[in-house]
Amino acid sequence: MREKRIMLPTVADAKEFVSAASKCDFDIDVFYNRVVIDAKSILGVLSLDLTRVLTVSYNGENQEFEEFLESKAADKSRVA
């Protein structure tokens, strides 16, 4: 089981995340505190507090999805 911590600060980022997750043939969960959401559900992802760091948990491999997660990594410093 792999886990990545990401930030999705905008609705557009959330839509892009769900789109990338939907292309994967394995289960992906997103959680914050005690709330666990299916990453392939746009309504579920948008119901989360997008101002917080989210944890993505998944058990498969997809290069495109992992590159997306790296681009949204919460621990990466962002230059405005």
N, C-alpha and C positions, 0 to 999 in steps of 0.2 A: 504494500500500500504506500503510495507516494503522497506527499503533502506539499503544497506550495502556498505561500501567503501572498495575496495580491490586493490591489486597490482598483476599483472600478468607479472613478469619480463622476462619470457622466452616464446618462442614459444610453448614449451612442456606444460607449465602452461596454456597457452591460449587454446591449444587443449583439455586439461583435463577439463577446464572450460566449453567449448562448449559441450563436451561429457556429463558432469554432467547436464548441462542445457537442453540438448536434451531429457533426461529421464523424464523431468517434463511435466505435462499436462496443464500447465498454461503459460501465456506470461511472458517473462523475457526480460528486456531492459538493455543495458549498455550505460552509457553516460559519456562524458567528454566534458566540455564547452557546446557548443550548438549541438554537434553531438550525435544523438541517434541511436543505433545499436541493432538489434535483437540478443540476446545472443546465439541463436541457429545457427547463421551463422558464420562459421569459417572465411570466407573471410571478413565479417564485423568486427569481433573481431580483426583479424590481421591487419586491416586497421587503428585501433586506435593506439595512441602513448602508447606503453606498458611500457614506463618508467614513466608514470604518474599514479596517483591514479584515479581509475575508480569507478563510482557509479553504483551499480546494483539495479534495481528496479523491484520488483515482487509482485504478489498478491495471491500466493498460499502457500502451505506447502509441503515440501519434506525434510525429515530428512537428507538424504544423501547429497542433494544439499546445505542445510544450514550448514552442517559440513564442506563441501568443502569451502564455503564462509568464515567460521570462520578460517580455516587453511590459508587463503590468506588475512586475514584482514589487512588493511593498517595501522591501529593504533597500531597493535601488534608489540612489539619490537622483532626483529629477531636476533638470535645469529648465527654468522658465524661458 
